[in-house]
C-alpha cells in the first residue's frame, strides 16, 4: 500500500507536423524534436525530487495515445500531468481526454523562455515554435471543459509552481492509496453518535476504501493467542520509553499490553489501513475486559492508523493526513472554550498515536480514568496518556453529508504545558482568530465532534484532495 513518492504519468504533447518536416534541422540548437526532449529533461529534473515519473514520451500519433493510456493504467499512476511542449494537433489530446481513466489531471505549462528580440533566423524561428506551449495549452483548455473533465492548471517554472505541483501530487497519491485501502470497523458504528455514521456503499464509491466489519469475538481470539513472553517484552519496552504513573496496576498493564498486541496483529494480518475501534461499546469491555489503549508501533510501520469511537469519517481524516504528510496524526475532540485567553482544549481518551520519539517526555502510562470504576474485569487498565506537543497544527474534519463528503479545516497552535485532564490525551490550543468566531464558523458548516490533528500546515494538500475528489471544502481562515 505504501509509496514513498507520488507516481506521475507524464503526457507530453508535441506536433506531428514539426517532427515530420524536421523543423530546426541543421541549426545550432538542433531539430524541434531534439529541443523539446531537452526541455522535457529540464522539466523532469525540476519536478522529480518529489515525484516518481512515468514518461509516455512525446505523443504525436493515435498509436502514442493508446500506448500512453495502457502505460498509465499498467503502472497504476496516481495522476496524469499533461504538458504541451509546443503547439500541437488536436486529435491526440482530445482522444486522450475522451478515453483517459478516472485519474486526477494536472494541466501544466512550464515557462522557460524570456522572450525573443526577433525570430528571423532559422535557429530562432525553430525556438519560437518550441516555445509555443502557451498556444497548445490554450487550445487544449477548451476541450477539458467541453468533455466535462476536471483539471488543475498550473503555469510557471518557479519554486511556487513546483510546490503547487508537489501539493497536487501528494493529494493525488492520497486519493490513489485510499482507493486501494481497507478499513476495519470493530464491530459497529457508535450507537450513541449517529452523526458519525457513513453509508458503506457511498464510502466505497465516493472515497475508495473497502469497509469490513470485524467482530469482537475475532479480536478476543487474537488477543488470547498472544504469547505472554511477547507481552512482557512489550511492557518492558513501554517502561523503558515512558514514565509509568504510580497508580498503574501491573496486572491490568499486562492485560492492556496483550490486548493492544492482539489488536495490532489482527489489523496487520487483515491488511487494515485504518482500524476503527468502537472502544466505548459495552460488548468490547464485556468480552475483552478493557479497551486496548496502547498504540502499537506496527500501525505507523505500515502507514496505517488506529482511531477510537467507531468514527469512519474521522479515520478517513487521520489516514488522509498521514498519507499526505507522512507524520503522526492525532484524533481529537474539542472539549471547551477558554474565551478570555482565546483558547480551547481538545483531546481524547483511548488509543491515540503518542509514538513520536521526539516527544517521549509528553507521555505517561496511566490508568484509563473514564473506566476506572466500571464493572469490567480490567477496569481502568492503562494506556499512553499524552500531552499533544506544542506548535502549529492543521485541524481537519471529514464527514458525509447528503451522500457527499465534506472537508472542514483550520490552523491552530498547540501550547506546551502539563497534563491537566486526568486520563485524556489533550492539549490547549490557541485560535489564530477569535476563538468564538472559529467555532461559530466550524459549527455553521455542520460537522460532528471529531477532528484529525497533524503537525504543520497541510491546508493546501487538503484543499487539493477535496478538489480532486469533488468534495465540499471549507477552510476556516484567520480573522483577527
C-alpha positions in Angstrom: 0.0 0.0 0.0 2.8 2.5 0.8 4.5 4.5 -1.8 7.4 6.8 -1.0 6.6 9.2 -3.8 3.5 10.0 -5.7 3.5 8.3 -9.2 3.1 10.8 -12.0 2.1 9.8 -15.5 3.7 12.4 -17.8 1.9 13.1 -21.1 4.0 15.3 -23.4 2.1 16.6 -26.4 4.1 17.6 -29.5 3.5 18.4 -33.1 3.5 15.7 -35.7 3.9 18.4 -38.4 7.1 19.9 -36.9 8.7 16.5 -36.5 7.7 15.4 -40.0 9.2 18.5 -41.6 12.3 18.3 -39.3 11.9 21.9 -38.1 15.3 23.2 -36.9 17.4 20.7 -39.0 21.0 21.9 -39.4 20.6 24.8 -36.9 22.9 25.3 -33.9 20.3 24.1 -31.4 19.1 21.1 -33.4 15.7 19.9 -34.5 12.4 20.6 -33.0 12.3 17.0 -31.5 15.8 17.4 -30.1 14.8 20.7 -28.5 11.6 19.5 -26.9 13.3 16.5 -25.5 15.9 18.8 -23.9 13.1 20.9 -22.5 11.4 17.8 -21.1 14.6 16.7 -19.5 14.9 20.1 -17.7 11.3 19.9 -16.6 11.6 16.4 -15.3 14.7 17.2 -13.3 12.9 20.1 -11.6 9.9 18.1 -10.6 11.5 14.7 -9.9 12.6 15.5 -6.4 9.1 14.9 -5.1 7.7 12.7 -7.8 8.3 9.4 -9.5 7.7 10.0 -13.2 6.3 7.5 -15.7 7.0 9.2 -19.0 4.9 8.2 -22.0 7.2 10.1 -24.4 6.2 12.6 -27.0 2.6 12.0 -28.1 2.0 12.9 -31.8 0.1 10.0 -33.2 -3.1 8.0 -32.4 -0.9 5.0 -31.5 1.0 7.1 -29.0 -2.2 7.9 -27.2 -3.1 4.2 -26.9 0.4 3.3 -25.6 0.2 6.2 -23.0 -3.2 5.0 -21.8 -2.0 1.5 -21.4 1.2 2.6 -19.7 -0.5 4.7 -17.1 -3.0 2.0 -16.3 -0.4 -0.7 -16.0 1.9 1.4 -13.9 -1.1 2.4 -11.7 -0.1 6.1 -11.7 -1.7 8.4 -9.1 -2.3 11.2 -11.6 -1.6 12.4 -15.1 0.4 15.6 -15.8 -0.4 16.8 -19.3 2.2 19.2 -20.9 2.0 20.8 -24.3 5.6 21.1 -25.4 4.5 23.4 -28.2 1.5 23.9 -30.4 0.0 20.5 -31.2 -2.6 18.9 -33.4 -5.9 18.4 -31.5 -6.6 14.8 -32.4 -4.2 13.3 -29.9 -5.2 15.4 -26.9 -8.9 15.1 -27.4 -8.7 11.3 -27.9 -6.7 11.1 -24.7 -9.2 13.2 -22.8 -12.1 11.1 -24.1 -10.5 7.8 -23.3 -8.5 8.5 -20.1 -9.2 6.5 -17.0 -10.6 8.1 -13.8 -7.4 9.8 -12.7 -6.6 13.3 -11.4 -5.4 15.6 -14.2 -2.8 18.3 -13.8 -2.6 20.7 -16.8 0.9 22.2 -16.6 2.5 24.9 -18.7 6.2 25.4 -17.8 7.6 28.8 -18.6 11.2 28.9 -19.6 11.7 31.5 -22.4 12.4 35.1 -21.5 11.1 36.3 -24.9 12.5 37.0 -28.3 14.0 40.1 -29.8 13.3 38.5 -33.1 12.7 35.1 -34.7 14.1 35.7 -38.1 16.9 33.2 -38.3 16.1 29.5 -38.8 17.5 28.8 -35.4 15.5 31.4 -33.6 12.4 30.6 -35.6 12.6 26.9 -34.5 13.0 28.0 -30.9 10.0 30.3 -31.3 7.9 27.3 -32.4 9.2 25.2 -29.5 8.3 28.0 -27.1 4.7 27.8 -28.2 3.4 25.7 -25.4 1.1 28.5 -24.5 -0.6 28.1 -27.8 -1.2 24.4 -27.3 -2.3 24.8 -23.7 -4.8 27.5 -24.6 -6.2 25.4 -27.4 -6.3 22.3 -25.2 -8.1 24.0 -22.4 -11.3 24.3 -24.3 -11.6 20.5 -24.7 -11.2 20.0 -21.0 -14.4 22.0 -20.5 -16.2 20.6 -23.5 -15.6 17.0 -22.3 -16.5 18.0 -18.8 -13.2 17.0 -17.3 -11.7 18.3 -14.0 -8.1 19.6 -14.3 -5.9 21.7 -12.0 -4.0 24.3 -14.1 -0.5 25.4 -13.1 1.6 27.9 -15.1 5.3 28.6 -14.4 8.6 27.0 -13.5 9.5 28.9 -10.3 9.5 27.5 -6.8 5.9 28.4 -6.1 4.7 26.5 -9.2 6.9 23.5 -8.3 5.5 23.4 -4.8 1.9 23.6 -6.2 2.8 20.5 -8.3 4.1 18.7 -5.2 1.0 19.6 -3.2 -1.3 18.3 -6.0 0.8 15.1 -6.3 0.6 14.4 -2.5 -3.2 14.9 -2.7 -3.4 12.6 -5.8 -1.3 10.0 -4.0 -3.8 10.0 -1.1 -6.7 9.5 -3.4 -4.9 6.6 -5.1 -3.9 4.9 -1.8 -7.4 5.3 -0.4 -9.0 3.7 -3.5 -6.9 0.6 -2.6 -7.4 0.8 1.1 -9.2 -1.3 3.6 -10.9 0.0 6.7 -12.0 -2.4 9.5 -14.8 -1.3 11.9 -14.9 -3.1 15.3 -17.6 -4.1 15.4 -20.1 -1.5 14.6 -20.8 2.2 14.3 -21.1 4.1 17.7 -24.7 3.7 18.6 -24.8 6.9 20.7 -23.1 9.0 18.0 -25.4 8.8 14.9 -23.8 11.9 13.4 -20.6 9.9 12.8 -22.3 7.3 10.6 -21.4 6.9 6.9 -23.0 4.8 4.2 -20.6 2.0 3.5 -21.7 1.8 -0.2 -21.2 5.5 -0.7 -17.9 5.4 1.2 -16.6 2.8 -1.2 -17.8 4.6 -4.3 -17.2 8.2 -3.3 -13.9 7.7 -1.3 -12.5 4.3 -2.3 -11.8 2.1 0.8 -13.5 -1.2 1.4 -15.2 -1.2 4.8 -15.3 -4.5 6.6 -16.9 -5.2 9.9 -14.9 -7.2 12.4 -16.4 -8.8 15.4 -15.2 -8.5 19.0 -15.1 -12.3 19.1 -12.4 -12.2 16.3 -10.5 -9.7 18.3 -10.8 -11.7 21.5 -9.4 -14.8 19.7 -6.4 -12.8 18.5 -5.7 -11.4 22.0 -5.9 -14.9 23.6 -3.4 -16.2 21.1 -0.7 -13.6 22.0 2.3 -15.2 23.7 2.9 -14.0 27.3 6.6 -13.6 26.5 5.8 -11.1 23.8 3.6 -9.2 26.2 6.3 -8.9 28.8 8.8 -7.8 26.2 6.3 -5.1 25.0 5.7 -4.0 28.6 9.4 -3.6 29.2 9.8 -1.6 26.1 7.0 0.7 27.1 8.5 1.1 30.6 11.9 2.0 29.1 10.4 4.7 26.8 7.8 6.3 29.1 7.1 7.2 32.7 4.6 4.9 34.5 2.1 6.5 36.8 2.3 5.2 40.4 -1.4 4.2 40.3 -0.9 1.8 37.4 -1.9 -1.8 38.3 0.7 -4.3 36.9 -1.9 -7.0 36.1 -4.1 -4.5 34.3 -1.0 -3.2 32.5 -0.3 -6.7 31.3 -3.9 -7.2 30.1 -3.8 -3.8 28.3 -0.5 -4.6 26.6 -1.7 -8.1 25.5 -4.9 -6.6 24.1 -3.0 -3.9 22.2 -0.7 -6.5 20.6 -3.6 -8.7 19.6 -5.5 -5.7 18.0 -2.3 -4.7 16.1 -1.5 -8.2 14.8 -5.2 -8.7 13.8 -5.1 -5.4 11.9 -1.9 -6.3 10.1 -3.0 -9.8 9.2 -6.3 -8.5 7.8 -4.5 -5.7 5.8 -6.4 -2.9 7.5 -5.1 0.5 6.6 -7.5 2.0 9.2 -8.7 0.2 12.3 -11.8 1.9 13.6 -12.4 0.7 17.1 -15.8 1.4 18.8 -14.0 1.5 22.1 -16.9 2.5 24.2 -19.1 -0.4 23.1 -20.1 -2.4 26.2 -19.6 -5.6 24.3 -15.9 -4.9 23.9 -15.5 -4.3 27.6 -17.5 -7.5 28.5 -15.5 -9.7 26.1 -12.0 -8.2 26.5 -12.4 -6.6 29.9 -10.9 -3.2 28.7 -10.3 -1.1 25.6 -6.9 -1.8 24.0 -5.3 1.6 24.6 -1.6 1.3 23.6 -0.8 2.5 20.1 1.4 -0.3 18.7 4.3 0.7 16.6 3.2 -1.6 13.8 0.5 0.8 12.8 3.0 3.5 11.9 5.4 0.9 10.4 2.6 0.1 7.9 1.5 3.6 7.3 -1.8 2.7 9.0 -4.0 4.4 11.6 -6.0 3.3 14.7 -8.9 5.6 15.8 -11.5 5.3 18.6 -15.3 5.7 18.9 -16.2 3.9 15.7 -15.9 7.1 13.5 -15.1 6.1 10.0 -15.0 9.7 8.8 -12.5 10.7 11.5 -10.4 7.6 10.5 -10.5 8.9 6.9 -9.3 12.3 8.0 -6.4 10.7 10.0 -5.3 8.4 7.3 -5.6 11.1 4.6 -3.4 13.4 6.5 -0.9 10.6 7.3 -0.6 9.7 3.6 -0.1 13.3 2.5 2.3 14.4 5.3 3.9 11.2 6.5 3.6 12.5 10.0 2.0 11.3 13.2 -1.7 12.1 13.3 -3.9 12.6 16.4 -7.6 12.1 16.9 -9.2 14.9 18.9 -12.5 16.2 20.2 -12.7 19.9 21.2 -13.9 20.0 24.9 -14.4 23.6 25.9 -13.6 27.2 25.0 -11.4 29.4 27.2 -12.6 32.7 25.8 -10.6 35.1 28.0 -7.3 33.6 26.7 -8.6 32.9 23.1 -8.0 29.2 23.6 -9.8 25.9 23.6 -9.0 22.5 25.0 -9.2 19.3 22.8 -8.1 15.7 23.0 -9.5 12.2 23.6 -9.1 9.1 25.7 -8.3 5.7 24.3 -5.8 4.6 21.6 -4.1 7.6 20.2 -0.8 7.9 18.5 1.7 9.1 21.2 4.7 7.4 19.5 6.6 10.3 18.1 10.0 9.7 19.5 10.7 13.4 19.8 8.1 13.8 22.5 8.5 10.8 24.8 8.5 13.1 27.8 4.9 14.1 26.9 3.7 10.5 27.6 2.7 8.9 30.9 1.4 5.4 31.2 -1.6 5.9 33.4 -5.0 4.3 34.3 -8.0 4.8 32.0 -9.8 7.2 34.3 -13.0 7.1 32.4 -13.5 3.4 33.2 -11.6 3.1 36.5 -14.8 2.4 38.4 -16.6 0.4 35.7 -17.8 -3.2 36.4 -15.4 -4.8 33.9 -12.6 -7.3 34.5 -9.7 -4.9 33.9 -11.5 -1.6 34.6 -9.1 1.3 34.4 -6.4 -0.6 32.5 -3.7 1.9 31.5 -2.7 3.4 28.2 -0.5 6.2 26.9 -1.7 9.5 28.4 -0.3 12.1 26.0 0.1 15.9 26.2 0.0 16.8 22.5 3.2 18.7 21.5 3.4 22.4 21.1 3.4 24.0 17.7 1.3 24.9 14.7 -1.2 22.3 13.8 -3.7 21.5 11.0 -7.1 20.5 12.4 -9.4 18.8 9.9 -12.8 17.1 9.9 -14.3 14.9 7.2 -17.8 13.6 7.2 -20.6 12.5 4.9 -23.4 15.0 4.1 -26.4 14.0 1.9 -24.4 11.3 0.2 -21.4 13.5 -0.5 -18.3 14.3 1.5 -17.3 17.4 3.3 -13.8 18.6 4.5 -13.5 21.4 7.1 -10.1 22.6 8.1 -8.2 25.3 10.0 -4.9 26.1 11.6 -4.4 26.3 15.4 -1.4 26.5 17.7 -0.9 23.8 20.3 0.6 25.2 23.6 3.0 23.5 25.9 2.1 22.5 29.4 1.5 19.7 31.9 -1.2 17.0 31.8 -4.3 18.8 33.1 -7.2 16.4 32.3 -7.0 13.0 34.0 -6.8 10.1 31.6 -7.4 12.1 28.5 -4.7 12.8 25.9 -5.1 16.5 25.1 -3.6 20.0 24.6 -4.7 23.6 25.0 -4.9 25.3 21.6 -4.8 29.0 20.7 -7.0 30.1 17.9 -5.4 32.3 15.2 -8.6 34.4 15.1 -11.2 35.0 17.7 -12.0 31.6 19.2 -15.7 32.2 19.4 -15.7 33.0 15.7 -13.7 29.9 14.9 -16.2 27.6 16.3 -19.1 29.7 15.1 -17.8 29.1 11.6 -17.0 25.4 12.2 -20.4 24.7 13.6 -22.0 26.7 10.8 -20.6 24.3 8.2 -22.1 21.4 10.1 -19.6 18.8 11.5 -19.6 16.5 14.4 -17.2 16.5 17.4 -14.2 14.6 15.9 -11.2 16.1 14.2 -7.8 14.9 13.0 -4.7 16.9 14.1 -1.3 16.9 12.4 1.8 19.0 12.9 2.4 21.8 10.4 0.3 23.3 7.6 -1.5 20.8 5.4 -4.3 23.1 4.3 -3.1 23.2 0.7 -3.0 19.4 0.4 -6.4 19.1 1.9 -7.8 21.7 -0.5 -6.3 19.8 -3.5 -7.5 16.5 -2.2 -11.1 17.8 -1.8 -10.8 19.4 -5.3 -9.6 16.2 -6.9 -12.4 14.2 -5.3 -15.1 16.8 -5.9 -15.8 17.2 -2.1 -17.1 20.3 -0.4 -14.2 22.2 1.2 -14.4 24.7 3.9 -11.2 26.4 5.2 -11.8 28.5 8.4 -9.3 31.3 7.8 -7.7 33.6 10.3 -9.8 36.5 11.3 -8.2 38.8 13.8 
